[in-house]
């Protein structure tokens, strides 16, 4: 069983063109519960951030809610994401995931939050918040 914290507010999964400069507003003044992650590839830049921090030029399709594994879980943990993604996939809830050095995050569409948290609870996890 995993304890999973539902972070406050909505999140956005964004795409920026390669070479786009990131605005300072993405990282300045982050609240204790806020999370921002950025991935650069030759094809573009992916940003996950609170919905109120979306860069003006970003492509965004829907809003998401962010779930954080209460940890730290560490980089050597195995099976954590599978334990979350498998029940969500079985419930046909789309996910976006990312990991940090300390823990794992799963985003589910805001419109599917109820189904997503129910699927996680049926799988034996505890959703907090």
C-alpha positions in Angstrom: 0.0 0.0 0.0 1.2 3.5 -0.8 0.1 6.8 0.7 -0.6 9.3 -2.1 -1.1 13.0 -1.5 -3.5 14.9 -3.8 -1.8 18.2 -4.4 -4.0 21.4 -4.3 -5.0 23.1 -7.5 -5.0 22.1 -11.1 -1.9 21.4 -13.2 -1.1 21.8 -16.9 1.0 19.5 -19.2 2.5 21.9 -21.7 4.5 21.8 -24.9 6.9 24.5 -26.0 8.9 24.7 -29.2 12.5 23.7 -29.0 14.7 26.6 -28.0 11.9 28.6 -26.3 13.1 30.5 -23.2 11.3 29.5 -20.0 9.7 32.4 -18.2 11.0 33.2 -14.7 7.4 32.9 -13.4 7.6 29.1 -13.7 10.1 28.8 -10.8 9.8 32.0 -8.8 7.6 32.1 -5.7 6.7 28.4 -5.7 4.4 27.4 -2.8 5.3 24.5 -0.6 3.0 22.1 -2.5 3.7 23.4 -6.0 5.7 21.3 -8.4 7.3 22.3 -11.8 9.2 19.9 -14.0 10.8 20.6 -17.3 12.1 18.1 -19.9 14.1 19.2 -22.9 14.4 17.2 -26.1 15.4 18.0 -29.7 11.7 18.0 -30.6 10.6 20.5 -27.9 10.2 21.3 -24.3 7.7 19.7 -22.0 6.6 21.5 -18.9 4.3 20.3 -16.0 3.3 23.2 -13.8 0.4 24.6 -11.8 -2.3 25.8 -14.3 -1.8 29.4 -13.2 1.8 29.4 -14.3 1.4 28.1 -17.9 3.8 30.0 -20.3 1.8 32.2 -22.7 3.2 30.4 -25.8 2.6 26.9 -24.6 0.2 24.3 -26.1 -2.1 22.9 -23.4 -4.9 20.4 -24.0 -6.6 19.8 -20.6 -6.2 20.4 -16.9 -4.8 17.7 -14.6 -4.7 16.9 -10.9 -1.3 15.9 -9.4 -0.8 13.0 -7.0 2.5 12.6 -5.1 3.7 9.4 -3.5 4.3 10.3 0.1 8.0 9.6 0.6 10.8 9.8 0.0 10.8 6.7 -2.0 14.3 7.1 -3.4 15.7 6.3 -6.8 16.3 2.7 -6.1 12.7 1.8 -5.4 11.1 -0.6 -7.9 7.5 -1.1 -8.9 6.1 2.1 -7.4 4.9 3.6 -10.7 3.5 0.3 -11.9 1.5 0.0 -8.6 -0.1 3.3 -9.5 -0.4 3.2 -13.3 -1.7 -0.4 -13.5 -5.0 0.3 -11.6 -5.5 3.6 -13.4 -5.0 1.9 -16.8 -7.5 -0.8 -15.8 -10.0 2.0 -15.0 -9.2 3.6 -18.3 -7.9 6.8 -16.7 -5.1 8.5 -18.7 -2.0 9.4 -16.8 1.2 11.5 -17.1 4.0 10.5 -14.8 7.3 11.9 -13.7 9.8 11.2 -11.0 12.2 13.2 -8.9 15.1 12.1 -6.8 12.8 11.7 -3.8 9.5 10.4 -5.1 7.1 9.8 -8.0 4.2 11.9 -9.3 1.1 10.8 -11.3 -1.2 13.3 -13.0 -4.8 12.4 -14.0 -7.2 14.5 -16.0 -9.3 16.7 -13.7 -12.5 15.3 -15.2 -11.4 11.8 -14.2 -10.1 12.5 -10.7 -13.0 10.7 -8.9 -12.5 7.6 -11.0 -8.7 7.7 -10.6 -8.7 8.0 -6.9 -11.3 5.3 -6.6 -9.2 3.0 -8.7 -6.2 3.7 -6.5 -8.1 3.0 -3.3 -9.5 -0.2 -4.7 -5.9 -1.3 -5.4 -5.2 -0.8 -1.7 -3.6 2.7 -1.8 -4.6 5.6 0.5 -5.3 8.9 -1.2 -4.8 11.8 1.2 -6.2 15.3 0.7 
